[in-house]
Amino acid sequence: MKKVCLLVTLLGAALLSTACSSTAEKVAAPAAPAVKPAAPAVKPAADAVAVANHVKKALDADPTLKPFDLQVKGANDKKDPTKVDVTIVGVVEIGEQMAQAGMIAEQVKGVQFVINNIEPKN
């Protein structure tokens, strides 16, 4: 009789253990709260004054252009405000200096378009 009780007890424990483990597997985890998708990132507008200052520094760093004290103004591009259109104004000796100034300005980070209003004397 003790063997039968022991066997029934062991069998019951085994069934209970199996039932609990299979029940735990079947119970779904609580659903995570719904999260709104993040809004698309908006790039900030470029600082037109800062970009123009960088262009001015780059032009003044060129020894052939520094004596002409070229003026630079910047404006945010209407289609892409993260880019800046710069305008260079002044007078240089020859056309090659005008072209050089435009090429230097195009290399400055943030410049979208260069309006080269430099006038060569010759």
LUMDREN-8464 format. One record per residue: residue in one letter; x, y, z of N, C-alpha, C in turn. Coordinates in Angstrom, 3 decimals. Example, Ala and Ser with C-alpha at 12.3 -4.5 7.8 and 13.67 -1.06 7.14 Angstrom:
<vextors>
@r:a | nX:13.190 | nY:-5.690 | nZ:7.800 | caX:12.300 | caY:-4.500 | caZ:7.800 | cX:13.200 | cY:-3.300 | cZ:7.800 $
@r:s | nX:12.850 | nY:-2.250 | nZ:7.080 | caX:13.670 | caY:-1.060 | caZ:7.140 | cX:12.900 | cY:0.030 | cZ:7.870 $
</vextors>
This chain:
<vextors>
@r:m | nX:0.819 | nY:-1.181 | nZ:0.000 | caX:0.000 | caY:0.000 | caZ:0.000 | cX:0.869 | cY:1.253 | cZ:0.000 $
@r:k | nX:1.968 | nY:1.219 | nZ:0.763 | caX:2.861 | caY:2.356 | caZ:0.809 | cX:3.481 | cY:2.589 | cZ:-0.568 $
@r:k | nX:3.742 | nY:1.468 | nZ:-1.283 | caX:4.330 | caY:1.595 | caZ:-2.604 | cX:3.345 | cY:2.258 | cZ:-3.570 $
@r:v | nX:2.087 | nY:1.901 | nZ:-3.441 | caX:1.058 | caY:2.467 | caZ:-4.316 | cX:0.900 | cY:3.962 | cZ:-4.027 $
@r:c | nX:0.889 | nY:4.342 | nZ:-2.759 | caX:0.760 | caY:5.753 | caZ:-2.376 | cX:1.971 | cY:6.542 | cZ:-2.860 $
@r:l | nX:3.154 | nY:5.946 | nZ:-2.691 | caX:4.365 | caY:6.608 | caZ:-3.128 | cX:4.351 | cY:6.780 | cZ:-4.641 $
@r:l | nX:3.901 | nY:5.731 | nZ:-5.351 | caX:3.828 | caY:5.782 | caZ:-6.799 | cX:2.814 | cY:6.836 | cZ:-7.250 $
@r:v | nX:1.681 | nY:6.894 | nZ:-6.603 | caX:0.645 | caY:7.879 | caZ:-6.941 | cX:1.160 | cY:9.287 | cZ:-6.648 $
@r:t | nX:1.867 | nY:9.442 | nZ:-5.539 | caX:2.414 | caY:10.752 | caZ:-5.173 | cX:3.449 | cY:11.199 | cZ:-6.202 $
@r:l | nX:4.347 | nY:10.280 | nZ:-6.590 | caX:5.356 | caY:10.617 | caZ:-7.581 | cX:4.721 | cY:10.925 | cZ:-8.936 $
@r:l | nX:3.723 | nY:10.133 | nZ:-9.299 | caX:3.025 | caY:10.352 | caZ:-10.557 | cX:2.310 | cY:11.698 | cZ:-10.545 $
@r:g | nX:1.685 | nY:12.035 | nZ:-9.454 | caX:0.982 | caY:13.314 | caZ:-9.323 | cX:1.945 | cY:14.482 | cZ:-9.399 $
@r:a | nX:3.090 | nY:14.327 | nZ:-8.748 | caX:4.095 | caY:15.389 | caZ:-8.770 | cX:4.624 | cY:15.580 | cZ:-10.189 $
@r:a | nX:4.843 | nY:14.452 | nZ:-10.890 | caX:5.344 | caY:14.528 | caZ:-12.252 | cX:4.320 | cY:15.201 | cZ:-13.169 $
@r:l | nX:3.062 | nY:14.844 | nZ:-13.006 | caX:2.011 | caY:15.458 | caZ:-13.828 | cX:1.867 | cY:16.948 | cZ:-13.519 $
@r:l | nX:1.913 | nY:17.261 | nZ:-12.254 | caX:1.798 | caY:18.652 | caZ:-11.843 | cX:2.968 | cY:19.467 | cZ:-12.398 $
@r:s | nX:4.149 | nY:18.893 | nZ:-12.325 | caX:5.336 | caY:19.569 | caZ:-12.835 | cX:5.234 | cY:19.778 | cZ:-14.339 $
@r:t | nX:4.778 | nY:18.778 | nZ:-15.053 | caX:4.624 | caY:18.870 | caZ:-16.505 | cX:3.539 | cY:19.864 | cZ:-16.866 $
@r:a | nX:2.449 | nY:19.827 | nZ:-16.159 | caX:1.335 | caY:20.735 | caZ:-16.436 | cX:1.757 | cY:22.176 | cZ:-16.193 $
@r:c | nX:2.502 | nY:22.420 | nZ:-15.133 | caX:2.933 | caY:23.780 | caZ:-14.825 | cX:3.921 | cY:24.296 | cZ:-15.866 $
@r:s | nX:4.852 | nY:23.442 | nZ:-16.290 | caX:5.836 | caY:23.911 | caZ:-17.251 | cX:5.193 | cY:24.144 | cZ:-18.606 $
@r:s | nX:4.251 | nY:23.316 | nZ:-19.027 | caX:3.628 | caY:23.525 | caZ:-20.323 | cX:2.668 | cY:24.705 | cZ:-20.268 $
@r:t | nX:2.062 | nY:24.949 | nZ:-19.100 | caX:1.176 | caY:26.093 | caZ:-18.961 | cX:1.984 | cY:27.381 | cZ:-19.040 $
@r:a | nX:3.155 | nY:27.357 | nZ:-18.439 | caX:3.995 | caY:28.553 | caZ:-18.453 | cX:4.428 | cY:28.890 | cZ:-19.874 $
@r:e | nX:4.675 | nY:27.876 | nZ:-20.688 | caX:5.086 | caY:28.114 | caZ:-22.056 | cX:3.948 | cY:28.669 | cZ:-22.886 $
@r:k | nX:2.719 | nY:28.269 | nZ:-22.576 | caX:1.574 | caY:28.672 | caZ:-23.372 | cX:1.070 | cY:30.059 | cZ:-23.009 $
@r:v | nX:1.381 | nY:30.553 | nZ:-21.823 | caX:0.900 | caY:31.858 | caZ:-21.399 | cX:1.713 | cY:32.918 | cZ:-22.134 $
@r:a | nX:1.018 | nY:33.769 | nZ:-22.803 | caX:1.696 | caY:34.815 | caZ:-23.572 | cX:2.155 | cY:35.927 | cZ:-22.652 $
@r:a | nX:3.250 | nY:36.518 | nZ:-23.021 | caX:3.758 | caY:37.654 | caZ:-22.265 | cX:2.811 | cY:38.833 | cZ:-22.459 $
@r:p | nX:2.710 | nY:39.679 | nZ:-21.464 | caX:1.820 | caY:40.829 | caZ:-21.621 | cX:2.276 | cY:41.685 | cZ:-22.807 $
@r:a | nX:1.317 | nY:42.192 | nZ:-23.539 | caX:1.624 | caY:42.991 | caZ:-24.726 | cX:2.290 | cY:44.296 | cZ:-24.328 $
@r:a | nX:3.280 | nY:44.672 | nZ:-25.103 | caX:3.970 | caY:45.939 | caZ:-24.856 | cX:3.044 | cY:47.084 | cZ:-25.248 $
@r:p | nX:3.133 | nY:48.184 | nZ:-24.548 | caX:2.275 | caY:49.317 | caZ:-24.910 | cX:2.628 | cY:49.813 | cZ:-26.317 $
@r:a | nX:1.613 | nY:50.264 | nZ:-27.024 | caX:1.831 | caY:50.757 | caZ:-28.382 | cX:2.704 | cY:52.006 | cZ:-28.338 $
@r:v | nX:3.691 | nY:52.041 | nZ:-29.228 | caX:4.614 | caY:53.168 | caZ:-29.276 | cX:4.404 | cY:53.897 | cZ:-30.586 $
@r:k | nX:4.277 | nY:55.213 | nZ:-30.514 | caX:4.127 | caY:56.006 | caZ:-31.726 | cX:5.451 | cY:56.015 | cZ:-32.476 $
@r:p | nX:5.416 | nY:55.888 | nZ:-33.789 | caX:6.664 | caY:55.991 | caZ:-34.529 | cX:7.220 | cY:57.408 | cZ:-34.399 $
@r:a | nX:8.531 | nY:57.480 | nZ:-34.344 | caX:9.179 | caY:58.787 | caZ:-34.189 | cX:8.941 | cY:59.642 | cZ:-35.416 $
@r:a | nX:8.791 | nY:60.922 | nZ:-35.188 | caX:8.633 | caY:61.859 | caZ:-36.299 | cX:9.944 | cY:61.917 | cZ:-37.075 $
@r:p | nX:9.865 | nY:62.104 | nZ:-38.374 | caX:11.103 | caY:62.169 | caZ:-39.148 | cX:11.956 | cY:63.339 | cZ:-38.673 $
@r:a | nX:13.262 | nY:63.103 | nZ:-38.641 | caX:14.185 | caY:64.138 | caZ:-38.174 | cX:14.221 | cY:65.283 | cZ:-39.183 $
@r:v | nX:14.187 | nY:66.474 | nZ:-38.672 | caX:14.257 | caY:67.662 | caZ:-39.513 | cX:15.642 | cY:68.265 | cZ:-39.333 $
@r:k | nX:16.345 | nY:68.432 | nZ:-40.435 | caX:17.677 | caY:69.013 | caZ:-40.350 | cX:17.546 | cY:70.496 | cZ:-40.044 $
@r:p | nX:18.364 | nY:70.985 | nZ:-39.131 | caX:18.299 | caY:72.416 | caZ:-38.833 | cX:18.860 | cY:73.234 | cZ:-39.992 $
@r:a | nX:18.389 | nY:74.441 | nZ:-40.094 | caX:18.888 | caY:75.325 | caZ:-41.139 | cX:20.352 | cY:75.636 | cZ:-40.884 $
@r:a | nX:21.100 | nY:75.718 | nZ:-41.956 | caX:22.514 | caY:76.052 | caZ:-41.839 | cX:22.640 | cY:77.517 | cZ:-41.428 $
@r:d | nX:23.700 | nY:77.832 | nZ:-40.745 | caX:23.969 | caY:79.202 | caZ:-40.333 | cX:24.668 | cY:79.913 | cZ:-41.493 $
@r:a | nX:23.903 | nY:80.704 | nZ:-42.245 | caX:24.429 | caY:81.360 | caZ:-43.442 | cX:25.575 | cY:82.314 | cZ:-43.112 $
@r:v | nX:25.478 | nY:83.000 | nZ:-41.987 | caX:26.542 | caY:83.937 | caZ:-41.606 | cX:27.834 | cY:83.182 | cZ:-41.318 $
@r:a | nX:27.737 | nY:82.064 | nZ:-40.611 | caX:28.925 | caY:81.276 | caZ:-40.282 | cX:29.568 | cY:80.716 | cZ:-41.544 $
@r:v | nX:28.762 | nY:80.210 | nZ:-42.471 | caX:29.312 | caY:79.669 | caZ:-43.718 | cX:29.985 | cY:80.784 | cZ:-44.513 $
@r:a | nX:29.364 | nY:81.954 | nZ:-44.578 | caX:29.960 | caY:83.089 | caZ:-45.287 | cX:31.294 | cY:83.484 | cZ:-44.645 $
@r:n | nX:31.354 | nY:83.445 | nZ:-43.314 | caX:32.609 | caY:83.759 | caZ:-42.616 | cX:33.704 | cY:82.743 | cZ:-42.947 $
@r:h | nX:33.317 | nY:81.475 | nZ:-43.061 | caX:34.290 | caY:80.438 | caZ:-43.429 | cX:34.813 | cY:80.672 | cZ:-44.851 $
@r:v | nX:33.921 | nY:81.084 | nZ:-45.742 | caX:34.347 | caY:81.377 | caZ:-47.118 | cX:35.308 | cY:82.563 | cZ:-47.113 $
@r:k | nX:34.969 | nY:83.607 | nZ:-46.351 | caX:35.832 | caY:84.790 | caZ:-46.268 | cX:37.224 | cY:84.413 | cZ:-45.753 $
@r:k | nX:37.272 | nY:83.586 | nZ:-44.717 | caX:38.563 | caY:83.141 | caZ:-44.174 | cX:39.354 | cY:82.340 | cZ:-45.207 $
@r:a | nX:38.660 | nY:81.496 | nZ:-45.952 | caX:39.326 | caY:80.688 | caZ:-46.977 | cX:39.879 | cY:81.582 | cZ:-48.087 $
@r:l | nX:39.123 | nY:82.605 | nZ:-48.484 | caX:39.595 | caY:83.520 | caZ:-49.520 | cX:40.793 | cY:84.328 | cZ:-49.021 $
@r:d | nX:40.724 | nY:84.781 | nZ:-47.772 | caX:41.825 | caY:85.570 | caZ:-47.202 | cX:43.079 | cY:84.726 | cZ:-46.965 $
@r:a | nX:42.903 | nY:83.407 | nZ:-46.876 | caX:44.058 | caY:82.518 | caZ:-46.690 | cX:44.859 | cY:82.374 | cZ:-47.987 $
@r:d | nX:44.262 | nY:82.711 | nZ:-49.114 | caX:44.961 | caY:82.644 | caZ:-50.392 | cX:45.736 | cY:83.958 | cZ:-50.582 $
@r:p | nX:47.076 | nY:83.888 | nZ:-50.676 | caX:47.867 | caY:85.122 | caZ:-50.752 | cX:47.588 | cY:85.971 | cZ:-51.993 $
@r:t | nX:47.099 | nY:85.360 | nZ:-53.074 | caX:46.803 | caY:86.158 | caZ:-54.270 | cX:45.459 | cY:86.876 | cZ:-54.177 $
@r:l | nX:44.582 | nY:86.438 | nZ:-53.259 | caX:43.256 | caY:87.049 | caZ:-53.134 | cX:43.126 | cY:87.977 | cZ:-51.926 $
@r:k | nX:43.923 | nY:87.756 | nZ:-50.909 | caX:43.818 | caY:88.545 | caZ:-49.675 | cX:43.898 | cY:90.056 | cZ:-49.910 $
@r:p | nX:44.787 | nY:90.552 | nZ:-50.772 | caX:44.887 | caY:92.007 | caZ:-50.952 | cX:43.614 | cY:92.672 | cZ:-51.479 $
@r:f | nX:42.703 | nY:91.895 | nZ:-52.049 | caX:41.509 | caY:92.484 | caZ:-52.672 | cX:40.342 | cY:92.647 | cZ:-51.697 $
@r:d | nX:40.464 | nY:92.115 | nZ:-50.492 | caX:39.418 | caY:92.240 | caZ:-49.464 | cX:38.023 | cY:91.976 | cZ:-50.045 $
@r:l | nX:37.853 | nY:90.794 | nZ:-50.603 | caX:36.569 | caY:90.415 | caZ:-51.207 | cX:35.495 | cY:90.298 | cZ:-50.130 $
@r:q | nX:34.291 | nY:90.691 | nZ:-50.465 | caX:33.165 | caY:90.637 | caZ:-49.528 | cX:32.324 | cY:89.393 | cZ:-49.817 $
@r:v | nX:31.860 | nY:88.755 | nZ:-48.755 | caX:31.082 | caY:87.514 | caZ:-48.893 | cX:29.804 | cY:87.631 | cZ:-48.075 $
@r:k | nX:28.696 | nY:87.287 | nZ:-48.697 | caX:27.402 | caY:87.233 | caZ:-47.998 | cX:26.813 | cY:85.840 | cZ:-48.214 $
@r:g | nX:26.085 | nY:85.370 | nZ:-47.207 | caX:25.464 | caY:84.052 | caZ:-47.311 | cX:23.968 | cY:84.135 | cZ:-47.114 $
@r:a | nX:23.245 | nY:83.246 | nZ:-47.770 | caX:21.790 | caY:83.145 | caZ:-47.611 | cX:21.413 | cY:81.674 | cZ:-47.721 $
@r:n | nX:20.472 | nY:81.260 | nZ:-46.898 | caX:20.021 | caY:79.866 | caZ:-46.958 | cX:19.351 | cY:79.586 | cZ:-48.293 $
@r:d | nX:19.661 | nY:78.424 | nZ:-48.840 | caX:19.048 | caY:77.982 | caZ:-50.085 | cX:17.553 | cY:77.829 | cZ:-49.862 $
@r:k | nX:16.731 | nY:78.309 | nZ:-50.793 | caX:15.270 | caY:78.272 | caZ:-50.616 | cX:14.705 | cY:76.851 | cZ:-50.656 $
@r:k | nX:15.330 | nY:75.979 | nZ:-51.436 | caX:14.846 | caY:74.609 | caZ:-51.547 | cX:15.377 | cY:73.716 | cZ:-50.435 $
@r:d | nX:16.590 | nY:73.990 | nZ:-49.974 | caX:17.218 | caY:73.172 | caZ:-48.929 | cX:17.878 | cY:74.093 | cZ:-47.908 $
@r:p | nX:17.164 | nY:74.416 | nZ:-46.823 | caX:17.702 | caY:75.376 | caZ:-45.851 | cX:18.938 | cY:74.884 | cZ:-45.099 $
@r:t | nX:19.334 | nY:73.630 | nZ:-45.324 | caX:20.566 | caY:73.145 | caZ:-44.693 | cX:21.790 | cY:73.541 | cZ:-45.511 $
@r:k | nX:21.562 | nY:74.100 | nZ:-46.679 | caX:22.650 | caY:74.534 | caZ:-47.559 | cX:22.627 | cY:76.054 | cZ:-47.689 $
@r:v | nX:23.789 | nY:76.616 | nZ:-48.021 | caX:23.917 | caY:78.071 | caZ:-48.106 | cX:24.420 | cY:78.466 | cZ:-49.491 $
@r:d | nX:23.795 | nY:79.501 | nZ:-50.058 | caX:24.279 | caY:80.118 | caZ:-51.283 | cX:25.120 | cY:81.316 | cZ:-50.854 $
@r:v | nX:26.333 | nY:81.425 | nZ:-51.377 | caX:27.185 | caY:82.562 | caZ:-51.027 | cX:27.390 | cY:83.455 | cZ:-52.243 $
@r:t | nX:27.481 | nY:84.740 | nZ:-51.972 | caX:27.756 | caY:85.726 | caZ:-53.011 | cX:29.080 | cY:86.395 | cZ:-52.680 $
@r:i | nX:29.977 | nY:86.415 | nZ:-53.663 | caX:31.273 | caY:87.067 | caZ:-53.490 | cX:31.277 | cY:88.322 | cZ:-54.362 $
@r:v | nX:31.667 | nY:89.447 | nZ:-53.761 | caX:31.681 | caY:90.723 | caZ:-54.465 | cX:33.055 | cY:91.371 | cZ:-54.280 $
@r:g | nX:33.547 | nY:91.991 | nZ:-55.333 | caX:34.805 | caY:92.713 | caZ:-55.236 | cX:35.450 | cY:92.876 | cZ:-56.600 $
@r:v | nX:36.653 | nY:93.439 | nZ:-56.587 | caX:37.409 | caY:93.670 | caZ:-57.811 | cX:38.786 | cY:93.025 | cZ:-57.649 $
@r:v | nX:39.202 | nY:92.282 | nZ:-58.672 | caX:40.527 | caY:91.648 | caZ:-58.686 | cX:41.271 | cY:92.122 | cZ:-59.925 $
@r:e | nX:42.537 | nY:91.792 | nZ:-60.024 | caX:43.359 | caY:92.217 | caZ:-61.163 | cX:43.000 | cY:91.481 | cZ:-62.447 $
@r:i | nX:42.906 | nY:90.133 | nZ:-62.361 | caX:42.710 | caY:89.335 | caZ:-63.579 | cX:41.603 | cY:88.291 | cZ:-63.376 $
@r:g | nX:41.104 | nY:87.799 | nZ:-64.504 | caX:40.015 | caY:86.822 | caZ:-64.486 | cX:40.350 | cY:85.531 | cZ:-63.757 $
@r:e | nX:41.617 | nY:85.120 | nZ:-63.793 | caX:42.018 | caY:83.895 | caZ:-63.109 | cX:41.804 | cY:84.002 | cZ:-61.601 $
@r:q | nX:41.986 | nY:85.192 | nZ:-61.054 | caX:41.759 | caY:85.400 | caZ:-59.616 | cX:40.266 | cY:85.285 | cZ:-59.294 $
@r:m | nX:39.448 | nY:85.772 | nZ:-60.203 | caX:37.992 | caY:85.640 | caZ:-60.036 | cX:37.599 | cY:84.158 | cZ:-60.005 $
@r:a | nX:38.143 | nY:83.395 | nZ:-60.951 | caX:37.851 | caY:81.957 | caZ:-61.016 | cX:38.380 | cY:81.244 | cZ:-59.773 $
@r:q | nX:39.586 | nY:81.628 | nZ:-59.335 | caX:40.188 | caY:81.014 | caZ:-58.144 | cX:39.296 | cY:81.239 | cZ:-56.922 $
@r:a | nX:38.771 | nY:82.443 | nZ:-56.774 | caX:37.901 | caY:82.751 | caZ:-55.629 | cX:36.651 | cY:81.866 | cZ:-55.657 $
@r:g | nX:36.074 | nY:81.684 | nZ:-56.826 | caX:34.884 | caY:80.835 | caZ:-56.946 | cX:35.177 | cY:79.387 | cZ:-56.589 $
@r:m | nX:36.327 | nY:78.891 | nZ:-57.028 | caX:36.698 | caY:77.504 | caZ:-56.730 | cX:36.972 | cY:77.304 | cZ:-55.242 $
@r:i | nX:37.605 | nY:78.277 | nZ:-54.624 | caX:37.853 | caY:78.179 | caZ:-53.175 | cX:36.526 | cY:78.165 | cZ:-52.413 $
@r:a | nX:35.611 | nY:79.047 | nZ:-52.782 | caX:34.322 | caY:79.130 | caZ:-52.097 | cX:33.528 | cY:77.828 | cZ:-52.226 $
@r:e | nX:33.596 | nY:77.192 | nZ:-53.385 | caX:32.869 | caY:75.935 | caZ:-53.597 | cX:33.355 | cY:74.822 | cZ:-52.686 $
@r:q | nX:34.598 | nY:74.904 | nZ:-52.225 | caX:35.177 | caY:73.852 | caZ:-51.385 | cX:34.763 | cY:73.954 | cZ:-49.918 $
@r:v | nX:34.188 | nY:75.067 | nZ:-49.522 | caX:33.829 | caY:75.274 | caZ:-48.115 | cX:32.581 | cY:74.455 | cZ:-47.780 $
@r:k | nX:32.660 | nY:73.748 | nZ:-46.650 | caX:31.543 | caY:72.903 | caZ:-46.220 | cX:30.295 | cY:73.755 | cZ:-45.980 $
@r:g | nX:29.173 | nY:73.281 | nZ:-46.505 | caX:27.897 | caY:73.977 | caZ:-46.326 | cX:27.508 | cY:74.846 | cZ:-47.505 $
@r:v | nX:28.438 | nY:75.095 | nZ:-48.419 | caX:28.141 | caY:75.935 | caZ:-49.585 | cX:27.424 | cY:75.104 | cZ:-50.635 $
@r:q | nX:26.252 | nY:75.572 | nZ:-51.036 | caX:25.464 | caY:74.908 | caZ:-52.068 | cX:25.786 | cY:75.511 | cZ:-53.442 $
@r:f | nX:25.841 | nY:76.838 | nZ:-53.494 | caX:25.988 | caY:77.529 | caZ:-54.769 | cX:26.792 | cY:78.798 | cZ:-54.543 $
@r:v | nX:27.646 | nY:79.147 | nZ:-55.497 | caX:28.459 | caY:80.364 | caZ:-55.406 | cX:28.009 | cY:81.335 | cZ:-56.492 $
@r:i | nX:27.637 | nY:82.528 | nZ:-56.066 | caX:27.328 | caY:83.603 | caZ:-57.008 | cX:28.563 | cY:84.495 | cZ:-57.027 $
@r:n | nX:29.294 | nY:84.427 | nZ:-58.122 | caX:30.576 | caY:85.112 | caZ:-58.225 | cX:30.378 | cY:86.447 | cZ:-58.942 $
@r:n | nX:30.261 | nY:87.524 | nZ:-58.156 | caX:30.087 | caY:88.865 | caZ:-58.716 | cX:31.407 | cY:89.648 | cZ:-58.665 $
@r:i | nX:32.512 | nY:88.957 | nZ:-58.716 | caX:33.815 | caY:89.602 | caZ:-58.728 | cX:34.062 | cY:90.141 | cZ:-60.137 $
@r:e | nX:34.624 | nY:91.327 | nZ:-60.219 | caX:34.941 | caY:91.943 | caZ:-61.507 | cX:36.453 | cY:92.052 | cZ:-61.668 $
@r:p | nX:36.983 | nY:91.454 | nZ:-62.716 | caX:38.429 | caY:91.630 | caZ:-62.971 | cX:38.665 | cY:92.983 | cZ:-63.661 $
@r:k | nX:39.777 | nY:93.623 | nZ:-63.314 | caX:40.130 | caY:94.894 | caZ:-63.967 | cX:40.497 | cY:94.662 | cZ:-65.418 $
@r:n | nX:41.132 | nY:93.542 | nZ:-65.704 | caX:41.561 | caY:93.254 | caZ:-67.087 | cX:40.767 | cY:92.128 | cZ:-67.675 $
</vextors>
